[in-house]
Amino acid sequence: MTGVDAPAPVRVLSVAGSDSGGGAGVQADLRTATALGAHAMTVVTAVTAQNSHGVHGTWELPPDAVRAQFRAVVDDIGAQAVKTGMLGSAEMAGTVADLLRDVAVPVVVDPVGVSSHGEALLHEDATAVVRDRLLPLATVVTPNLDEVERLTGVVVTDEDGMRAAARAVLALGPRWVLVKGGHLPAADAPDLLSDGRTDHWFRAPRHPGAHTHGTGCTLATALATHLALGRPVPEAAALAKAFVTAAIAAGYPLGTGTGPVNPAFRTRGGGG
């Protein structure tokens, strides 16, 4: 008896570091894209020794290994969207920028500067490479307020500052920016999506739970997945915001520190 192949789901490629604790990095990206119905693939840029208390070590992969992973996946399987996360060094950021230069699918850049525990994940000399070579390739860039300051020098203390931040980031070349305002002392965790012509505000109530590891990775990958599914940027961003809000609400404890958000909150026994 001959079976009939099911149609392949959309493919989403994560170019990011590995989190040994499973809460962020490519592990969070895999879980998020899978939860949203995509086939998730990875190009690992670095390996981290990481748990609920922080990052205890990082080891960057050779650029040749990153290029080989990328070519193996893209040249055979293909991708409908790419998301970038931890890049680490200037050499790695340049390698990834070169790989994405001719990619004709949406690219979501999460310009990861530090881990959620405060450890540096982007070297100082790499910031200029991300700013000058990677951001102009981005369909959407998703900086938090610390990353905005690092990329542009703009310090944000309120929602008017988020508008100024959006303009400053857009001047670096991405088509859209999603400025994440979760670090503001606002009750509704505002995010601002802008293309320089139209602003879209997304708000969600804060959840009192302490388990927020992987929030940025989950949001960026959810956004990339919805773009891969063909949704326009504002709709994709709204759906990604709703998804990460639910994942935060379903966050659970692991170890004795900060636990992860839960991208599998829709599944029975998903931890939420």
C-alpha positions as CSV (number, residue, x, y, z in Angstrom):
1,M,0.0,0.0,0.0
2,T,1.4,3.3,-1.0
3,G,0.9,6.3,1.3
4,V,0.4,9.9,0.2
5,D,2.9,12.4,1.3
6,A,1.4,15.2,3.5
7,P,2.2,18.7,2.3
8,A,5.3,20.2,4.0
9,P,4.6,22.9,6.5
10,V,6.3,26.3,6.1
11,R,9.9,26.3,7.1
12,V,11.5,28.7,9.6
13,L,15.2,28.9,10.1
14,S,16.7,30.1,13.3
15,V,20.3,31.4,13.2
16,A,21.2,31.7,16.9
17,G,23.0,30.2,19.9
18,S,22.2,27.1,21.8
19,D,20.9,27.3,25.4
20,S,21.8,24.1,27.2
21,G,18.9,24.8,29.7
22,G,16.4,24.8,26.9
23,G,14.7,28.1,27.8
24,A,16.0,30.4,25.1
25,G,18.1,30.4,22.0
26,V,17.5,27.8,19.3
27,Q,15.7,25.6,21.7
28,A,13.0,28.3,22.3
29,D,12.9,29.0,18.6
30,L,12.3,25.3,17.8
31,R,9.5,25.1,20.3
32,T,7.9,28.3,19.2
33,A,7.9,27.6,15.5
34,T,6.7,24.0,16.0
35,A,3.9,25.2,18.3
36,L,2.7,27.5,15.5
37,G,2.7,24.8,12.9
38,A,6.0,25.4,11.1
39,H,9.0,23.1,10.5
40,A,11.8,24.6,12.5
41,M,15.5,24.4,11.4
42,T,18.6,25.8,13.0
43,V,22.0,27.2,12.2
44,V,23.8,27.1,15.6
45,T,26.2,30.1,16.0
46,A,27.5,29.3,19.5
47,V,27.1,26.8,22.3
48,T,26.3,28.1,25.8
49,A,26.5,26.5,29.2
50,Q,23.4,27.9,30.7
51,N,20.8,27.2,33.4
52,S,18.2,29.0,35.4
53,H,20.8,31.2,37.1
54,G,22.6,32.5,34.0
55,V,25.2,31.8,31.3
56,H,28.3,30.0,32.6
57,G,30.2,29.9,29.4
58,T,30.0,30.5,25.7
59,W,31.9,28.9,22.8
60,E,31.4,30.3,19.3
61,L,31.4,27.9,16.3
62,P,33.8,28.5,13.5
63,P,32.4,30.6,10.6
64,D,32.9,27.7,8.2
65,A,30.6,25.6,10.4
66,V,27.9,28.3,10.3
67,R,28.2,28.7,6.6
68,A,28.0,24.9,6.1
69,Q,24.9,24.6,8.2
70,F,23.2,27.5,6.4
71,R,24.0,26.2,2.9
72,A,23.0,22.6,3.8
73,V,19.5,23.8,4.9
74,V,18.8,26.6,2.5
75,D,20.1,25.0,-0.6
76,D,18.1,21.8,-0.1
77,I,15.1,22.4,2.2
78,G,14.6,26.1,1.8
79,A,13.0,28.5,4.2
80,Q,10.1,30.9,4.2
81,A,11.5,33.1,6.9
82,V,14.8,33.5,8.8
83,K,15.2,34.7,12.4
84,T,18.6,35.7,13.9
85,G,19.5,35.7,17.6
86,M,22.8,35.5,19.4
87,L,25.7,36.3,17.1
88,G,28.5,37.1,19.6
89,S,31.5,38.4,17.7
90,A,32.0,40.8,14.8
91,E,33.2,38.0,12.6
92,M,30.1,35.9,13.3
93,A,27.8,38.9,12.7
94,G,29.6,39.6,9.4
95,T,29.4,35.9,8.4
96,V,25.6,35.9,9.0
97,A,25.1,39.2,7.2
98,D,26.9,37.8,4.2
99,L,24.7,34.7,4.2
100,L,21.5,36.7,4.4
101,R,22.4,39.3,1.7
102,D,20.7,37.4,-1.1
103,V,17.9,35.7,0.9
104,A,14.6,36.6,-0.7
105,V,12.4,35.8,2.4
106,P,11.4,37.8,5.5
107,V,14.3,38.2,8.0
108,V,13.6,39.0,11.6
109,V,16.6,40.2,13.5
110,D,16.6,40.0,17.3
111,P,19.7,42.0,18.1
112,V,20.6,40.1,21.3
113,G,23.0,42.1,23.4
114,V,22.8,40.5,26.8
115,S,21.1,37.4,28.2
116,S,18.0,37.8,30.4
117,H,20.4,37.3,33.4
118,G,22.6,40.2,32.3
119,E,25.5,38.3,30.6
120,A,27.0,39.9,27.5
121,L,26.1,37.9,24.3
122,L,27.3,40.5,21.7
123,H,30.8,41.8,21.8
124,E,31.3,45.5,21.7
125,D,33.0,45.4,18.2
126,A,30.1,43.3,16.9
127,T,27.5,46.1,17.5
128,A,28.8,48.1,14.6
129,V,28.6,45.1,12.3
130,V,25.0,44.4,13.3
131,R,24.1,48.0,12.9
132,D,25.8,48.6,9.6
133,R,25.5,45.3,7.8
134,L,22.7,43.2,9.3
135,L,20.0,45.7,10.1
136,P,19.7,46.9,6.5
137,L,18.8,43.3,5.6
138,A,16.0,43.0,8.2
139,T,12.3,42.9,7.4
140,V,11.7,43.5,11.1
141,V,14.2,44.2,13.9
142,T,13.0,43.6,17.5
143,P,15.2,45.5,20.0
144,N,14.4,45.9,23.7
145,L,15.2,49.3,25.2
146,D,18.8,48.3,26.2
147,E,19.4,47.1,22.7
148,V,18.0,50.4,21.3
149,E,20.5,52.3,23.4
150,R,23.3,50.1,22.3
151,L,22.5,50.4,18.6
152,T,21.5,54.1,18.5
153,G,22.5,55.8,21.7
154,V,18.8,56.7,22.3
155,V,17.8,56.3,26.0
156,V,14.1,55.5,26.4
157,T,12.2,56.4,29.6
158,D,8.6,56.7,28.3
159,E,6.4,56.0,25.3
160,D,7.5,59.2,23.6
161,G,11.0,57.9,23.8
162,M,9.9,54.7,22.1
163,R,8.8,56.8,19.1
164,A,12.2,58.5,19.0
165,A,13.8,55.1,19.3
166,A,11.8,53.7,16.4
167,R,12.9,56.5,14.2
168,A,16.5,56.1,15.2
169,V,16.5,52.3,14.5
170,L,14.7,52.8,11.1
171,A,17.4,55.2,10.1
172,L,19.7,52.2,10.1
173,G,17.9,50.5,7.3
174,P,15.4,47.9,8.4
175,R,11.9,48.0,6.8
176,W,10.1,47.7,10.2
177,V,11.1,48.0,13.8
178,L,9.3,46.5,16.8
179,V,10.5,48.4,19.9
180,K,9.8,46.3,23.0
181,G,8.8,48.4,26.0
182,G,8.6,45.7,28.6
183,H,11.4,47.4,30.6
184,L,9.3,50.5,31.1
185,P,7.3,50.8,34.4
186,A,4.0,50.7,32.5
187,A,1.2,48.4,33.6
188,D,0.5,47.2,30.1
189,A,3.9,46.3,28.6
190,P,3.7,48.4,25.4
191,D,5.5,47.5,22.2
192,L,5.7,49.8,19.2
193,L,5.8,48.6,15.6
194,S,6.7,51.2,13.0
195,D,7.8,51.5,9.4
196,G,8.3,55.3,9.7
197,R,4.9,56.0,8.2
198,T,2.5,54.1,10.4
199,D,2.8,53.3,14.1
200,H,1.1,50.2,15.7
201,W,0.9,49.9,19.5
202,F,0.5,46.5,21.1
203,R,-0.3,46.2,24.7
204,A,-0.8,43.4,27.1
205,P,-1.3,43.1,30.9
206,R,1.8,42.2,32.9
207,H,1.8,38.8,34.5
208,P,3.2,38.5,38.0
209,G,5.0,35.2,37.3
210,A,8.8,35.3,37.6
211,H,9.5,32.8,34.8
212,T,10.4,34.9,31.7
213,H,13.5,33.3,30.3
214,G,13.3,33.2,26.5
215,T,10.8,36.0,26.0
216,G,12.7,37.8,23.3
217,C,13.5,34.6,21.3
218,T,9.9,33.5,21.5
219,L,8.5,36.8,20.3
220,A,10.9,37.1,17.4
221,T,10.4,33.5,16.2
222,A,6.6,33.8,16.5
223,L,6.8,36.9,14.3
224,A,9.0,35.1,11.8
225,T,6.7,32.2,11.7
226,H,3.6,34.3,11.0
227,L,5.6,36.1,8.3
228,A,6.5,32.7,6.8
229,L,2.7,31.9,6.8
230,G,2.2,34.9,4.6
231,R,0.8,37.4,7.0
232,P,1.6,41.1,6.7
233,V,3.9,42.6,9.3
234,P,1.4,44.4,11.5
235,E,-0.8,41.3,11.7
236,A,2.2,39.0,12.3
237,A,3.5,41.3,15.1
238,A,0.0,41.4,16.8
239,L,-0.2,37.6,16.7
240,A,3.4,37.3,18.0
241,K,2.6,39.7,20.9
242,A,-0.4,37.7,21.9
243,F,1.5,34.4,21.6
244,V,4.4,35.5,23.8
245,T,2.0,37.0,26.4
246,A,0.3,33.7,26.7
247,A,3.7,31.9,26.9
248,I,4.7,34.2,29.7
249,A,1.5,33.5,31.6
250,A,2.3,29.8,31.2
251,G,5.9,30.1,32.3
252,Y,7.0,27.4,34.8
253,P,9.9,26.8,37.3
254,L,13.0,25.0,36.3
255,G,16.0,24.7,38.7
256,T,16.2,27.2,41.5
257,G,16.4,30.4,39.4
258,T,14.3,32.0,36.6
259,G,12.3,29.5,34.6
260,P,11.3,29.7,30.9
261,V,8.3,31.0,29.2
262,N,6.2,28.2,27.7
263,P,5.7,28.2,23.9
264,A,3.9,24.8,24.3
265,F,1.1,26.3,26.4
266,R,-1.5,25.1,23.9
267,T,-0.6,21.5,24.3
268,R,-1.9,19.2,27.0
269,G,0.7,18.8,29.6
270,G,2.8,21.7,28.1
271,G,3.9,22.9,31.6
272,G,1.4,25.8,32.0
